[in-house]
Amino acid sequence: MTPPASHDIDPRTAEIAAGLRAVRERITAACRAAGRDPGEVRLLPVTKTFPAEDVARLVDLGLTEFGENRDQEAGAKTAELARLRPDATVRWHMVGRLQRNKARHVVRWAGMVQSVDSPRLATALERAVASARAAGERTEPPLDVLVQASLDADPTRGGCPLPDLPELADQIASSSELRLRGVMAVAPLGADPDDAFSTLAQAVDLLRKDHPAATELSAGMSGDLEQAIAHGSTWVRVGTALLGGRRLASP
């Protein structure tokens, strides 16, 4: 989709476009500092609490993939975006903590779940995909998933302990309804993100020995994307730096 001409941009679109340029410049600079090709790192806008109108603006600016943290908000937002931009082809990612009882609904709108952190959640998603396919609610290929690694062992923040990652990855890789694409993680609060992502990179290297197709590493957000890119991130999840301060989502 061709971005709108500058004279056609409303103030909010101009604000988002400026944020997009700034984030892309940061990604490019971080890749150059790490000796990496900027094309290796993709931007995933995290649109939680922002209205569908802002997502539509991002679509107009050429973006096609978006992350959401909450199933209830995402379900309504995906439907609203489909109304606002009926010709757009977009892919939604679930990036927040996911309860097993929400799995059936999430697979209706998500093309990828980045926050699979337990065998029981993996099983719930597998069953949900099979059920949705049988009901004609899902026609896509197996659900792409990332295993979420815990870098601080804090159960309230989600994530699989690093020693348990290989077993969880093995379970997902053996499923016909799920497709293991890689790993996701969040740097611990108050910790040095460089140290955290260094530890993550070592765990990812070990996992890839058994699962070489698990090439994605979703790490880095508005405040620490440079450090994540230095340690191999292929996907940075950015909200505030792109869209500004959090605001109320659409009803």
HUNOR-V360392 format. One record per pair of residues at least 6 apart in sequence whose C-alpha atoms are under 6 Angstrom apart, sorted by the first residue. I is the first residue (numbers start at 1). GAP is how many residues later the second one is. Records with the same first field share a line. If there is no record, write none. Layout:
I = GAP + GAP
This chain:
1 = 61
3 = 57 + 58
16 = 227
19 = 223
20 = 222
28 = 10
30 = 196
31 = 7
34 = 196
40 = 194
41 = 193 + 194
42 = 193
43 = 192 + 193
44 = 22 + 192 + 193
45 = 21 + 22 + 192 + 193 + 194
46 = 20 + 21 + 22 + 192 + 193
47 = 21
48 = 20
49 = 198 + 199 + 200
50 = 197 + 199
51 = 198 + 199
52 = 25 + 29
64 = 26
65 = 25 + 26 + 27
66 = 26
67 = 25 + 26 + 27 + 28
68 = 26 + 27
69 = 25 + 26 + 27
91 = 20
92 = 18 + 19
93 = 17 + 18 + 19 + 20
94 = 19 + 20
95 = 19 + 20
100 = 21 + 24
103 = 22
104 = 24
112 = 32 + 33
113 = 32
114 = 31 + 32
115 = 33
116 = 31 + 32
117 = 30 + 31 + 42 + 43
119 = 49
126 = 51
132 = 6
142 = 35 + 36 + 37
143 = 35 + 36
144 = 35
145 = 34 + 35 + 36
146 = 35 + 36 + 37 + 38
147 = 36
148 = 11 + 12 + 35 + 36 + 37
149 = 10 + 11 + 36
150 = 9 + 10 + 11
152 = 36
166 = 41
173 = 7
181 = 33 + 35
182 = 32 + 33 + 34 + 35
183 = 34
184 = 33 + 34 + 35
185 = 34
187 = 6 + 9
194 = 33
197 = 31
216 = 18
217 = 16 + 17
218 = 15 + 17 + 18
219 = 9 + 14 + 17
220 = 8 + 16
221 = 15 + 16 + 17
222 = 16 + 19
